[in-house]
């Protein structure tokens, strides 16, 4: 397993820098777009495993994680444009894209902006509802900031409990709460951007192979299935027995599914059992 590293990628104004976590110095580039309002910490357990067969880069979107915030909300198109600037600094001429929840929308927009030929493969996980009442309910549940007086913290915790379970030792829950809380005054900017974005059209416009990947016990697996049915040529794969937060709880199974999809000859060590999440 390759050691994960972190750095700031110097990009052109107005962003000027994008923070990333990365591992691997051979194989195809794989760009990881995180869920909003989280950060690329979401992939921190998976990236070192991915580094065994690819060059994996998790990018913090502007205003999230450790990437500097813009002065105001951005559109999905602008999030994508600023991440593309970071991808150019990395030197990835062609690359695979992985998106999680609203990160699926940003990844799809990156693919749209760079055009056919540069994105070799597209992986979507926990695809948010594409339209209608389900999309409005998804956005409403994430919500917008309230007065910061201590009472604001409990709704954040409970929302992530509904997403990943009530276990107080759930590492994904703790990480998500922290990342959300760290950007609390602006956590909703990306959600507003998603509200105005036509993800359905963006996904249907993709010209590369598409994999929708689900954990069997993820409550969003049904949305994944709906999304896969709506995208011509997309394949939906379900990892049996897997819990939500696939890249954290089942990182080797996620990595194996990704490696197979993008054409890398890699398997986890024989006899490996997924270690408990700390």
Buried (B, 14 or more C-beta within 10 A) or exposed (E): BBEBEEEBBEBEEEBBBBBBBBBBEEBBBBBBBBBBBBBBBBBBBBBBBBBBBBBBBBBBBBBBBBBBBBEEBBBBBBBBBBBBBBBBBBEBEEBBBBBBBBBBBBBBBBBBEBEEEBBBBBBBBBBBBBEEEBBEEBBEEBEEEEEEEEEEBEEBBEBBBEBBBEEEEBBBBBBBBEBBBBBBEBBBBBBBBBBEBBBBEBBBEBEBBBBBBBBBBBEBBEBBBBBBEBBEEBEBBBBEEBBBBBBBBBBBBBBBBBBBBBEBEBBBEEEEEEEEBE
